[in-house]
Amino acid sequence: MASHAPAPTTARTVTPFATRAAGVVVAVLVVGVVLTALLATVAITAVAVSIAALVLRSLLNSGTRR
């Protein structure tokens, strides 16, 4: 009787693909958080500049009335 060796199997692992997908998800989340923080910073700066402009305009107008 001839004994047949089992056919070699190609082990396909999902781990590298899952790791890469997780890395992409983390990168997208980090970029989203950074962009949101930058947008919030720009909005806060715009509000601060507009308040400073209103105060300066008020001070200049009150100086000309005296």
CHARMM internal coordinates of N, CA and C (Angstrom, degrees):
IC EDIT
DIST 1 N 1 CA 1.4491
DIST 1 CA 1 C 1.5186
ANGL 1 N 1 CA 1 C 109.25
DIST 1 C 2 N 1.2807
ANGL 1 CA 1 C 2 N 114.56
DIHE 1 N 1 CA 1 C 2 N 132.25
DIST 2 N 2 CA 1.4591
ANGL 1 C 2 N 2 CA 118.95
DIHE 1 CA 1 C 2 N 2 CA 179.36
DIST 2 CA 2 C 1.5182
ANGL 2 N 2 CA 2 C 109.09
DIHE 1 C 2 N 2 CA 2 C -89.59
DIST 2 C 3 N 1.2927
ANGL 2 CA 2 C 3 N 114.19
DIHE 2 N 2 CA 2 C 3 N 132.37
DIST 3 N 3 CA 1.4650
ANGL 2 C 3 N 3 CA 119.38
DIHE 2 CA 2 C 3 N 3 CA 179.01
DIST 3 CA 3 C 1.5267
ANGL 3 N 3 CA 3 C 108.11
DIHE 2 C 3 N 3 CA 3 C -96.02
DIST 3 C 4 N 1.3060
ANGL 3 CA 3 C 4 N 114.35
DIHE 3 N 3 CA 3 C 4 N 122.81
DIST 4 N 4 CA 1.4653
ANGL 3 C 4 N 4 CA 118.55
DIHE 3 CA 3 C 4 N 4 CA -179.51
DIST 4 CA 4 C 1.5220
ANGL 4 N 4 CA 4 C 109.95
DIHE 3 C 4 N 4 CA 4 C -93.65
DIST 4 C 5 N 1.2934
ANGL 4 CA 4 C 5 N 115.31
DIHE 4 N 4 CA 4 C 5 N 135.01
DIST 5 N 5 CA 1.4623
ANGL 4 C 5 N 5 CA 120.33
DIHE 4 CA 4 C 5 N 5 CA 176.53
DIST 5 CA 5 C 1.5257
ANGL 5 N 5 CA 5 C 107.85
DIHE 4 C 5 N 5 CA 5 C -76.86
DIST 5 C 6 N 1.2832
ANGL 5 CA 5 C 6 N 116.91
DIHE 5 N 5 CA 5 C 6 N 143.17
DIST 6 N 6 CA 1.4750
ANGL 5 C 6 N 6 CA 118.64
DIHE 5 CA 5 C 6 N 6 CA 178.52
DIST 6 CA 6 C 1.5211
ANGL 6 N 6 CA 6 C 109.98
DIHE 5 C 6 N 6 CA 6 C -63.21
DIST 6 C 7 N 1.3101
ANGL 6 CA 6 C 7 N 114.15
DIHE 6 N 6 CA 6 C 7 N 145.05
DIST 7 N 7 CA 1.4598
ANGL 6 C 7 N 7 CA 119.97
DIHE 6 CA 6 C 7 N 7 CA -179.90
DIST 7 CA 7 C 1.5203
ANGL 7 N 7 CA 7 C 109.37
DIHE 6 C 7 N 7 CA 7 C -65.48
DIST 7 C 8 N 1.3135
ANGL 7 CA 7 C 8 N 116.38
DIHE 7 N 7 CA 7 C 8 N 139.42
DIST 8 N 8 CA 1.4757
ANGL 7 C 8 N 8 CA 117.75
DIHE 7 CA 7 C 8 N 8 CA 179.00
DIST 8 CA 8 C 1.5236
ANGL 8 N 8 CA 8 C 110.00
DIHE 7 C 8 N 8 CA 8 C -66.05
DIST 8 C 9 N 1.2909
ANGL 8 CA 8 C 9 N 114.26
DIHE 8 N 8 CA 8 C 9 N 135.58
DIST 9 N 9 CA 1.4697
ANGL 8 C 9 N 9 CA 119.65
DIHE 8 CA 8 C 9 N 9 CA 179.67
DIST 9 CA 9 C 1.5141
ANGL 9 N 9 CA 9 C 108.82
DIHE 8 C 9 N 9 CA 9 C -103.38
DIST 9 C 10 N 1.2901
ANGL 9 CA 9 C 10 N 114.31
DIHE 9 N 9 CA 9 C 10 N 142.06
DIST 10 N 10 CA 1.4632
ANGL 9 C 10 N 10 CA 118.71
DIHE 9 CA 9 C 10 N 10 CA 176.14
DIST 10 CA 10 C 1.5161
ANGL 10 N 10 CA 10 C 107.40
DIHE 9 C 10 N 10 CA 10 C -92.11
DIST 10 C 11 N 1.2796
ANGL 10 CA 10 C 11 N 115.33
DIHE 10 N 10 CA 10 C 11 N 116.85
DIST 11 N 11 CA 1.4616
ANGL 10 C 11 N 11 CA 120.71
DIHE 10 CA 10 C 11 N 11 CA -178.31
DIST 11 CA 11 C 1.5242
ANGL 11 N 11 CA 11 C 108.23
DIHE 10 C 11 N 11 CA 11 C -81.40
DIST 11 C 12 N 1.2915
ANGL 11 CA 11 C 12 N 116.04
DIHE 11 N 11 CA 11 C 12 N 111.37
DIST 12 N 12 CA 1.4687
ANGL 11 C 12 N 12 CA 120.28
DIHE 11 CA 11 C 12 N 12 CA 177.26
DIST 12 CA 12 C 1.5190
ANGL 12 N 12 CA 12 C 107.54
DIHE 11 C 12 N 12 CA 12 C -99.93
DIST 12 C 13 N 1.2796
ANGL 12 CA 12 C 13 N 114.61
DIHE 12 N 12 CA 12 C 13 N 116.33
DIST 13 N 13 CA 1.4555
ANGL 12 C 13 N 13 CA 118.38
DIHE 12 CA 12 C 13 N 13 CA -179.52
DIST 13 CA 13 C 1.5191
ANGL 13 N 13 CA 13 C 109.23
DIHE 12 C 13 N 13 CA 13 C -99.11
DIST 13 C 14 N 1.2872
ANGL 13 CA 13 C 14 N 114.96
DIHE 13 N 13 CA 13 C 14 N 142.30
DIST 14 N 14 CA 1.4542
ANGL 13 C 14 N 14 CA 121.11
DIHE 13 CA 13 C 14 N 14 CA 179.22
DIST 14 CA 14 C 1.5235
ANGL 14 N 14 CA 14 C 109.59
DIHE 13 C 14 N 14 CA 14 C -92.55
DIST 14 C 15 N 1.3008
ANGL 14 CA 14 C 15 N 116.82
DIHE 14 N 14 CA 14 C 15 N -13.69
DIST 15 N 15 CA 1.4601
ANGL 14 C 15 N 15 CA 121.26
DIHE 14 CA 14 C 15 N 15 CA -173.99
DIST 15 CA 15 C 1.5261
ANGL 15 N 15 CA 15 C 113.53
DIHE 14 C 15 N 15 CA 15 C -57.72
DIST 15 C 16 N 1.3349
ANGL 15 CA 15 C 16 N 121.30
DIHE 15 N 15 CA 15 C 16 N -46.94
DIST 16 N 16 CA 1.4743
ANGL 15 C 16 N 16 CA 118.24
DIHE 15 CA 15 C 16 N 16 CA 179.93
DIST 16 CA 16 C 1.5225
ANGL 16 N 16 CA 16 C 112.73
DIHE 15 C 16 N 16 CA 16 C -61.73
DIST 16 C 17 N 1.3400
ANGL 16 CA 16 C 17 N 116.74
DIHE 16 N 16 CA 16 C 17 N -37.22
DIST 17 N 17 CA 1.4598
ANGL 16 C 17 N 17 CA 119.61
DIHE 16 CA 16 C 17 N 17 CA 179.51
DIST 17 CA 17 C 1.5200
ANGL 17 N 17 CA 17 C 110.87
DIHE 16 C 17 N 17 CA 17 C -69.11
DIST 17 C 18 N 1.3237
ANGL 17 CA 17 C 18 N 116.69
DIHE 17 N 17 CA 17 C 18 N -40.20
DIST 18 N 18 CA 1.4614
ANGL 17 C 18 N 18 CA 120.50
DIHE 17 CA 17 C 18 N 18 CA 179.11
DIST 18 CA 18 C 1.5245
ANGL 18 N 18 CA 18 C 110.26
DIHE 17 C 18 N 18 CA 18 C -66.32
DIST 18 C 19 N 1.3182
ANGL 18 CA 18 C 19 N 116.26
DIHE 18 N 18 CA 18 C 19 N -38.72
DIST 19 N 19 CA 1.4664
ANGL 18 C 19 N 19 CA 119.86
DIHE 18 CA 18 C 19 N 19 CA 178.69
DIST 19 CA 19 C 1.5226
ANGL 19 N 19 CA 19 C 110.52
DIHE 18 C 19 N 19 CA 19 C -66.16
DIST 19 C 20 N 1.3204
ANGL 19 CA 19 C 20 N 115.98
DIHE 19 N 19 CA 19 C 20 N -41.74
DIST 20 N 20 CA 1.4623
ANGL 19 C 20 N 20 CA 119.31
DIHE 19 CA 19 C 20 N 20 CA 179.22
DIST 20 CA 20 C 1.5267
ANGL 20 N 20 CA 20 C 110.34
DIHE 19 C 20 N 20 CA 20 C -65.61
DIST 20 C 21 N 1.3170
ANGL 20 CA 20 C 21 N 117.21
DIHE 20 N 20 CA 20 C 21 N -41.39
DIST 21 N 21 CA 1.4650
ANGL 20 C 21 N 21 CA 120.38
DIHE 20 CA 20 C 21 N 21 CA 179.30
DIST 21 CA 21 C 1.5271
ANGL 21 N 21 CA 21 C 110.58
DIHE 20 C 21 N 21 CA 21 C -64.57
DIST 21 C 22 N 1.3249
ANGL 21 CA 21 C 22 N 116.23
DIHE 21 N 21 CA 21 C 22 N -40.52
DIST 22 N 22 CA 1.4643
ANGL 21 C 22 N 22 CA 119.48
DIHE 21 CA 21 C 22 N 22 CA 178.29
DIST 22 CA 22 C 1.5256
ANGL 22 N 22 CA 22 C 110.35
DIHE 21 C 22 N 22 CA 22 C -64.49
DIST 22 C 23 N 1.3227
ANGL 22 CA 22 C 23 N 116.37
DIHE 22 N 22 CA 22 C 23 N -38.62
DIST 23 N 23 CA 1.4680
ANGL 22 C 23 N 23 CA 119.85
DIHE 22 CA 22 C 23 N 23 CA 178.37
DIST 23 CA 23 C 1.5156
ANGL 23 N 23 CA 23 C 111.78
DIHE 22 C 23 N 23 CA 23 C -64.93
DIST 23 C 24 N 1.3275
ANGL 23 CA 23 C 24 N 116.51
DIHE 23 N 23 CA 23 C 24 N -39.19
DIST 24 N 24 CA 1.4668
ANGL 23 C 24 N 24 CA 120.40
DIHE 23 CA 23 C 24 N 24 CA 178.40
DIST 24 CA 24 C 1.5211
ANGL 24 N 24 CA 24 C 110.15
DIHE 23 C 24 N 24 CA 24 C -66.15
DIST 24 C 25 N 1.3195
ANGL 24 CA 24 C 25 N 116.82
DIHE 24 N 24 CA 24 C 25 N -41.48
DIST 25 N 25 CA 1.4706
ANGL 24 C 25 N 25 CA 120.49
DIHE 24 CA 24 C 25 N 25 CA 179.20
DIST 25 CA 25 C 1.5199
ANGL 25 N 25 CA 25 C 110.39
DIHE 24 C 25 N 25 CA 25 C -63.18
DIST 25 C 26 N 1.3128
ANGL 25 CA 25 C 26 N 116.96
DIHE 25 N 25 CA 25 C 26 N -43.64
DIST 26 N 26 CA 1.4709
ANGL 25 C 26 N 26 CA 120.67
DIHE 25 CA 25 C 26 N 26 CA 179.21
DIST 26 CA 26 C 1.5269
ANGL 26 N 26 CA 26 C 110.08
DIHE 25 C 26 N 26 CA 26 C -63.99
DIST 26 C 27 N 1.3204
ANGL 26 CA 26 C 27 N 117.37
DIHE 26 N 26 CA 26 C 27 N -41.65
DIST 27 N 27 CA 1.4697
ANGL 26 C 27 N 27 CA 120.34
DIHE 26 CA 26 C 27 N 27 CA 179.49
DIST 27 CA 27 C 1.5236
ANGL 27 N 27 CA 27 C 111.02
DIHE 26 C 27 N 27 CA 27 C -63.35
DIST 27 C 28 N 1.3159
ANGL 27 CA 27 C 28 N 117.41
DIHE 27 N 27 CA 27 C 28 N -42.35
DIST 28 N 28 CA 1.4649
ANGL 27 C 28 N 28 CA 120.56
DIHE 27 CA 27 C 28 N 28 CA 178.93
DIST 28 CA 28 C 1.5225
ANGL 28 N 28 CA 28 C 110.56
DIHE 27 C 28 N 28 CA 28 C -64.52
DIST 28 C 29 N 1.3118
ANGL 28 CA 28 C 29 N 116.90
DIHE 28 N 28 CA 28 C 29 N -41.26
DIST 29 N 29 CA 1.4657
ANGL 28 C 29 N 29 CA 119.58
DIHE 28 CA 28 C 29 N 29 CA 178.66
DIST 29 CA 29 C 1.5255
ANGL 29 N 29 CA 29 C 111.74
DIHE 28 C 29 N 29 CA 29 C -64.58
DIST 29 C 30 N 1.3240
ANGL 29 CA 29 C 30 N 116.95
DIHE 29 N 29 CA 29 C 30 N -42.11
DIST 30 N 30 CA 1.4709
ANGL 29 C 30 N 30 CA 120.34
DIHE 29 CA 29 C 30 N 30 CA -179.92
DIST 30 CA 30 C 1.5230
ANGL 30 N 30 CA 30 C 110.06
DIHE 29 C 30 N 30 CA 30 C -64.52
DIST 30 C 31 N 1.3305
ANGL 30 CA 30 C 31 N 117.55
DIHE 30 N 30 CA 30 C 31 N -44.15
DIST 31 N 31 CA 1.4646
ANGL 30 C 31 N 31 CA 120.60
DIHE 30 CA 30 C 31 N 31 CA 178.71
DIST 31 CA 31 C 1.5259
ANGL 31 N 31 CA 31 C 110.04
DIHE 30 C 31 N 31 CA 31 C -62.89
DIST 31 C 32 N 1.3156
ANGL 31 CA 31 C 32 N 117.56
DIHE 31 N 31 CA 31 C 32 N -39.98
DIST 32 N 32 CA 1.4655
ANGL 31 C 32 N 32 CA 120.71
DIHE 31 CA 31 C 32 N 32 CA 177.43
DIST 32 CA 32 C 1.5165
ANGL 32 N 32 CA 32 C 112.63
DIHE 31 C 32 N 32 CA 32 C -62.38
DIST 32 C 33 N 1.3250
ANGL 32 CA 32 C 33 N 115.93
DIHE 32 N 32 CA 32 C 33 N -42.88
DIST 33 N 33 CA 1.4718
ANGL 32 C 33 N 33 CA 119.79
DIHE 32 CA 32 C 33 N 33 CA 179.13
DIST 33 CA 33 C 1.5208
ANGL 33 N 33 CA 33 C 110.51
DIHE 32 C 33 N 33 CA 33 C -65.41
DIST 33 C 34 N 1.3193
ANGL 33 CA 33 C 34 N 117.28
DIHE 33 N 33 CA 33 C 34 N -42.39
DIST 34 N 34 CA 1.4732
ANGL 33 C 34 N 34 CA 120.56
DIHE 33 CA 33 C 34 N 34 CA -179.91
DIST 34 CA 34 C 1.5280
ANGL 34 N 34 CA 34 C 110.50
DIHE 33 C 34 N 34 CA 34 C -64.36
DIST 34 C 35 N 1.3180
ANGL 34 CA 34 C 35 N 117.31
DIHE 34 N 34 CA 34 C 35 N -44.84
DIST 35 N 35 CA 1.4686
ANGL 34 C 35 N 35 CA 119.82
DIHE 34 CA 34 C 35 N 35 CA 179.59
DIST 35 CA 35 C 1.5251
ANGL 35 N 35 CA 35 C 111.72
DIHE 34 C 35 N 35 CA 35 C -65.02
DIST 35 C 36 N 1.3228
ANGL 35 CA 35 C 36 N 117.08
DIHE 35 N 35 CA 35 C 36 N -37.60
DIST 36 N 36 CA 1.4662
ANGL 35 C 36 N 36 CA 120.37
DIHE 35 CA 35 C 36 N 36 CA 176.97
DIST 36 CA 36 C 1.5228
ANGL 36 N 36 CA 36 C 110.62
DIHE 35 C 36 N 36 CA 36 C -64.72
DIST 36 C 37 N 1.3171
ANGL 36 CA 36 C 37 N 116.87
DIHE 36 N 36 CA 36 C 37 N -41.57
DIST 37 N 37 CA 1.4623
ANGL 36 C 37 N 37 CA 120.50
DIHE 36 CA 36 C 37 N 37 CA 178.32
DIST 37 CA 37 C 1.5253
ANGL 37 N 37 CA 37 C 110.92
DIHE 36 C 37 N 37 CA 37 C -63.91
DIST 37 C 38 N 1.3310
ANGL 37 CA 37 C 38 N 116.87
DIHE 37 N 37 CA 37 C 38 N -41.09
DIST 38 N 38 CA 1.4615
ANGL 37 C 38 N 38 CA 119.65
DIHE 37 CA 37 C 38 N 38 CA 178.15
DIST 38 CA 38 C 1.5294
ANGL 38 N 38 CA 38 C 111.62
DIHE 37 C 38 N 38 CA 38 C -64.79
DIST 38 C 39 N 1.3250
ANGL 38 CA 38 C 39 N 116.42
DIHE 38 N 38 CA 38 C 39 N -40.92
DIST 39 N 39 CA 1.4603
ANGL 38 C 39 N 39 CA 120.21
DIHE 38 CA 38 C 39 N 39 CA 177.95
DIST 39 CA 39 C 1.5261
ANGL 39 N 39 CA 39 C 111.01
DIHE 38 C 39 N 39 CA 39 C -63.37
DIST 39 C 40 N 1.3192
ANGL 39 CA 39 C 40 N 116.90
DIHE 39 N 39 CA 39 C 40 N -41.73
DIST 40 N 40 CA 1.4629
ANGL 39 C 40 N 40 CA 120.58
DIHE 39 CA 39 C 40 N 40 CA 177.70
DIST 40 CA 40 C 1.5301
ANGL 40 N 40 CA 40 C 110.89
DIHE 39 C 40 N 40 CA 40 C -63.93
DIST 40 C 41 N 1.3257
ANGL 40 CA 40 C 41 N 117.01
DIHE 40 N 40 CA 40 C 41 N -38.53
DIST 41 N 41 CA 1.4653
ANGL 40 C 41 N 41 CA 120.85
DIHE 40 CA 40 C 41 N 41 CA 178.54
DIST 41 CA 41 C 1.5226
ANGL 41 N 41 CA 41 C 110.73
DIHE 40 C 41 N 41 CA 41 C -64.57
DIST 41 C 42 N 1.3080
ANGL 41 CA 41 C 42 N 117.15
DIHE 41 N 41 CA 41 C 42 N -42.58
DIST 42 N 42 CA 1.4637
ANGL 41 C 42 N 42 CA 120.43
DIHE 41 CA 41 C 42 N 42 CA 178.66
DIST 42 CA 42 C 1.5236
ANGL 42 N 42 CA 42 C 110.20
DIHE 41 C 42 N 42 CA 42 C -64.42
DIST 42 C 43 N 1.3223
ANGL 42 CA 42 C 43 N 117.52
DIHE 42 N 42 CA 42 C 43 N -41.10
DIST 43 N 43 CA 1.4650
ANGL 42 C 43 N 43 CA 120.50
DIHE 42 CA 42 C 43 N 43 CA 179.76
DIST 43 CA 43 C 1.5256
ANGL 43 N 43 CA 43 C 111.05
DIHE 42 C 43 N 43 CA 43 C -64.73
DIST 43 C 44 N 1.3204
ANGL 43 CA 43 C 44 N 117.14
DIHE 43 N 43 CA 43 C 44 N -43.31
DIST 44 N 44 CA 1.4723
ANGL 43 C 44 N 44 CA 120.55
DIHE 43 CA 43 C 44 N 44 CA 179.38
DIST 44 CA 44 C 1.5186
ANGL 44 N 44 CA 44 C 110.51
DIHE 43 C 44 N 44 CA 44 C -65.19
DIST 44 C 45 N 1.3313
ANGL 44 CA 44 C 45 N 117.21
DIHE 44 N 44 CA 44 C 45 N -39.84
DIST 45 N 45 CA 1.4632
ANGL 44 C 45 N 45 CA 120.49
DIHE 44 CA 44 C 45 N 45 CA 178.28
DIST 45 CA 45 C 1.5261
ANGL 45 N 45 CA 45 C 110.84
DIHE 44 C 45 N 45 CA 45 C -64.41
DIST 45 C 46 N 1.3258
ANGL 45 CA 45 C 46 N 116.63
DIHE 45 N 45 CA 45 C 46 N -40.06
DIST 46 N 46 CA 1.4672
ANGL 45 C 46 N 46 CA 119.93
DIHE 45 CA 45 C 46 N 46 CA 178.99
DIST 46 CA 46 C 1.5215
ANGL 46 N 46 CA 46 C 110.93
DIHE 45 C 46 N 46 CA 46 C -63.56
DIST 46 C 47 N 1.3141
ANGL 46 CA 46 C 47 N 117.04
DIHE 46 N 46 CA 46 C 47 N -41.29
DIST 47 N 47 CA 1.4709
ANGL 46 C 47 N 47 CA 120.14
DIHE 46 CA 46 C 47 N 47 CA 178.14
DIST 47 CA 47 C 1.5210
ANGL 47 N 47 CA 47 C 110.22
DIHE 46 C 47 N 47 CA 47 C -64.99
DIST 47 C 48 N 1.3249
ANGL 47 CA 47 C 48 N 117.52
DIHE 47 N 47 CA 47 C 48 N -42.79
DIST 48 N 48 CA 1.4646
ANGL 47 C 48 N 48 CA 120.73
DIHE 47 CA 47 C 48 N 48 CA 179.91
DIST 48 CA 48 C 1.5250
ANGL 48 N 48 CA 48 C 111.41
DIHE 47 C 48 N 48 CA 48 C -63.83
DIST 48 C 49 N 1.3191
ANGL 48 CA 48 C 49 N 117.35
DIHE 48 N 48 CA 48 C 49 N -40.99
DIST 49 N 49 CA 1.4692
ANGL 48 C 49 N 49 CA 120.48
DIHE 48 CA 48 C 49 N 49 CA 179.32
DIST 49 CA 49 C 1.5262
ANGL 49 N 49 CA 49 C 110.32
DIHE 48 C 49 N 49 CA 49 C -66.69
DIST 49 C 50 N 1.3216
ANGL 49 CA 49 C 50 N 117.45
DIHE 49 N 49 CA 49 C 50 N -39.70
DIST 50 N 50 CA 1.4671
ANGL 49 C 50 N 50 CA 119.05
DIHE 49 CA 49 C 50 N 50 CA 179.52
DIST 50 CA 50 C 1.5215
ANGL 50 N 50 CA 50 C 111.09
DIHE 49 C 50 N 50 CA 50 C -67.02
DIST 50 C 51 N 1.3212
ANGL 50 CA 50 C 51 N 117.55
DIHE 50 N 50 CA 50 C 51 N -38.01
DIST 51 N 51 CA 1.4739
ANGL 50 C 51 N 51 CA 119.75
DIHE 50 CA 50 C 51 N 51 CA 176.96
DIST 51 CA 51 C 1.5250
ANGL 51 N 51 CA 51 C 110.01
DIHE 50 C 51 N 51 CA 51 C -65.71
DIST 51 C 52 N 1.3369
ANGL 51 CA 51 C 52 N 117.31
DIHE 51 N 51 CA 51 C 52 N -42.14
DIST 52 N 52 CA 1.4615
ANGL 51 C 52 N 52 CA 120.05
DIHE 51 CA 51 C 52 N 52 CA 178.61
DIST 52 CA 52 C 1.5259
ANGL 52 N 52 CA 52 C 110.50
DIHE 51 C 52 N 52 CA 52 C -63.08
DIST 52 C 53 N 1.3351
ANGL 52 CA 52 C 53 N 117.55
DIHE 52 N 52 CA 52 C 53 N -38.57
DIST 53 N 53 CA 1.4624
ANGL 52 C 53 N 53 CA 120.06
DIHE 52 CA 52 C 53 N 53 CA 178.19
DIST 53 CA 53 C 1.5196
ANGL 53 N 53 CA 53 C 111.23
DIHE 52 C 53 N 53 CA 53 C -65.22
DIST 53 C 54 N 1.3267
ANGL 53 CA 53 C 54 N 117.23
DIHE 53 N 53 CA 53 C 54 N -40.66
DIST 54 N 54 CA 1.4702
ANGL 53 C 54 N 54 CA 120.00
DIHE 53 CA 53 C 54 N 54 CA 177.81
DIST 54 CA 54 C 1.5239
ANGL 54 N 54 CA 54 C 111.59
DIHE 53 C 54 N 54 CA 54 C -63.65
DIST 54 C 55 N 1.3207
ANGL 54 CA 54 C 55 N 116.94
DIHE 54 N 54 CA 54 C 55 N -42.06
DIST 55 N 55 CA 1.4717
ANGL 54 C 55 N 55 CA 120.66
DIHE 54 CA 54 C 55 N 55 CA 179.37
DIST 55 CA 55 C 1.5157
ANGL 55 N 55 CA 55 C 110.27
DIHE 54 C 55 N 55 CA 55 C -65.24
DIST 55 C 56 N 1.3381
ANGL 55 CA 55 C 56 N 117.59
DIHE 55 N 55 CA 55 C 56 N -44.37
DIST 56 N 56 CA 1.4643
ANGL 55 C 56 N 56 CA 120.04
DIHE 55 CA 55 C 56 N 56 CA 179.44
DIST 56 CA 56 C 1.5253
ANGL 56 N 56 CA 56 C 111.48
DIHE 55 C 56 N 56 CA 56 C -63.77
DIST 56 C 57 N 1.3228
ANGL 56 CA 56 C 57 N 116.27
DIHE 56 N 56 CA 56 C 57 N -41.25
DIST 57 N 57 CA 1.4633
ANGL 56 C 57 N 57 CA 119.73
DIHE 56 CA 56 C 57 N 57 CA 178.55
DIST 57 CA 57 C 1.5229
ANGL 57 N 57 CA 57 C 110.58
DIHE 56 C 57 N 57 CA 57 C -63.73
DIST 57 C 58 N 1.3237
ANGL 57 CA 57 C 58 N 115.98
DIHE 57 N 57 CA 57 C 58 N -40.00
DIST 58 N 58 CA 1.4555
ANGL 57 C 58 N 58 CA 119.57
DIHE 57 CA 57 C 58 N 58 CA 178.23
DIST 58 CA 58 C 1.5229
ANGL 58 N 58 CA 58 C 111.53
DIHE 57 C 58 N 58 CA 58 C -64.32
DIST 58 C 59 N 1.3384
ANGL 58 CA 58 C 59 N 115.29
DIHE 58 N 58 CA 58 C 59 N -41.80
DIST 59 N 59 CA 1.4725
ANGL 58 C 59 N 59 CA 118.95
DIHE 58 CA 58 C 59 N 59 CA 179.61
DIST 59 CA 59 C 1.5286
ANGL 59 N 59 CA 59 C 110.93
DIHE 58 C 59 N 59 CA 59 C -66.29
DIST 59 C 60 N 1.3251
ANGL 59 CA 59 C 60 N 117.21
DIHE 59 N 59 CA 59 C 60 N -40.95
DIST 60 N 60 CA 1.4601
ANGL 59 C 60 N 60 CA 119.92
DIHE 59 CA 59 C 60 N 60 CA -179.22
DIST 60 CA 60 C 1.5268
ANGL 60 N 60 CA 60 C 110.98
DIHE 59 C 60 N 60 CA 60 C -68.65
DIST 60 C 61 N 1.3242
ANGL 60 CA 60 C 61 N 117.13
DIHE 60 N 60 CA 60 C 61 N -38.96
DIST 61 N 61 CA 1.4677
ANGL 60 C 61 N 61 CA 119.87
DIHE 60 CA 60 C 61 N 61 CA 178.78
DIST 61 CA 61 C 1.5134
ANGL 61 N 61 CA 61 C 112.12
DIHE 60 C 61 N 61 CA 61 C -69.18
DIST 61 C 62 N 1.3210
ANGL 61 CA 61 C 62 N 117.52
DIHE 61 N 61 CA 61 C 62 N -35.98
DIST 62 N 62 CA 1.4668
ANGL 61 C 62 N 62 CA 119.55
DIHE 61 CA 61 C 62 N 62 CA 179.15
DIST 62 CA 62 C 1.5208
ANGL 62 N 62 CA 62 C 110.46
DIHE 61 C 62 N 62 CA 62 C -71.96
DIST 62 C 63 N 1.3270
ANGL 62 CA 62 C 63 N 118.09
DIHE 62 N 62 CA 62 C 63 N -27.94
DIST 63 N 63 CA 1.4639
ANGL 62 C 63 N 63 CA 121.25
DIHE 62 CA 62 C 63 N 63 CA 177.86
DIST 63 CA 63 C 1.4980
ANGL 63 N 63 CA 63 C 112.47
DIHE 62 C 63 N 63 CA 63 C -72.04
DIST 63 C 64 N 1.3170
ANGL 63 CA 63 C 64 N 118.97
DIHE 63 N 63 CA 63 C 64 N -32.01
DIST 64 N 64 CA 1.4499
ANGL 63 C 64 N 64 CA 121.69
DIHE 63 CA 63 C 64 N 64 CA -179.46
DIST 64 CA 64 C 1.5327
ANGL 64 N 64 CA 64 C 111.09
DIHE 63 C 64 N 64 CA 64 C -80.30
DIST 64 C 65 N 1.2900
ANGL 64 CA 64 C 65 N 118.02
DIHE 64 N 64 CA 64 C 65 N -21.24
DIST 65 N 65 CA 1.4677
ANGL 64 C 65 N 65 CA 120.90
DIHE 64 CA 64 C 65 N 65 CA -179.98
DIST 65 CA 65 C 1.5243
ANGL 65 N 65 CA 65 C 112.28
DIHE 64 C 65 N 65 CA 65 C -78.69
DIST 65 C 66 N 1.2969
ANGL 65 CA 65 C 66 N 116.40
DIHE 65 N 65 CA 65 C 66 N -21.93
DIST 66 N 66 CA 1.4822
ANGL 65 C 66 N 66 CA 118.42
DIHE 65 CA 65 C 66 N 66 CA -176.90
DIST 66 CA 66 C 1.4966
ANGL 66 N 66 CA 66 C 112.41
DIHE 65 C 66 N 66 CA 66 C -79.32
END
COOR INIT
IC SEED 1 N 1 CA 1 C
IC BUILD
